Amino acid sequence: MNHQYITLNNQKDLIDGVILRKLTIHKDPTGSLVETLRSDWQDVFNTKDLPFSMQYLSVTPSGIIRDEDKWHAHKFQKDRFICISGRIMTAIYDPRENSKTKDQLNLFLMGPAKDEEMFMVVIPEYTYHGFMVVSKEAGYLLNFPTKLYNLEDEGRVENSHLNWQKVKNDFGI
């Protein structure tokens, strides 16, 4: 492996402001149910700095990287990612000048197949992020951003911090 990947079992050196929340999967003979966002989860939801504004689903084919050449960044919103099908690797880079984790990169393995990979990751404002589907099947990603979509908040920044080819090699893609 070229990189150290973070799961619930390995949460050391998280970027300042990144939050992981374990999701519980309730299973019975009729299927499963996963609570994805609750108003009593104060670590990932509150009306002051982690409000609910909208939710969307993105479906990405195997091996595809979202924001490969240019990182995604927001000035005003936090993202809350959950992989509900397939497996994704979410990358977050911290460029913030006044951050205690400036220049740190976190790589998160996410998906419902393994308990340690079934979590929500909160992505702070002003951090760069992107993700890649590392499963053979498509990756289904839910996002619960803290603000409604606003073109003025959408940012793209050159990616010189992560070699996506090394990630592809780690997963045989």
WORA-V729823 format. One record per helix or strand of 2 or more residues. SS is the DSSP state (H for helix, E for strand). FROM is the first residue (numbers start at 1). TO is the last residue. Records with the same first field share a line. If there is no record, write none. Layout:
SS: FROM-TO / FROM-TO
This chain:
E: 6-7 / 19-22 / 25-28 / 31-34 / 56-60 / 65-66 / 70-74 / 79-85 / 88-94 / 105-110 / 119-123 / 127-133 / 139-143 / 154-158
H: 115-117 / 151-153 / 164-170
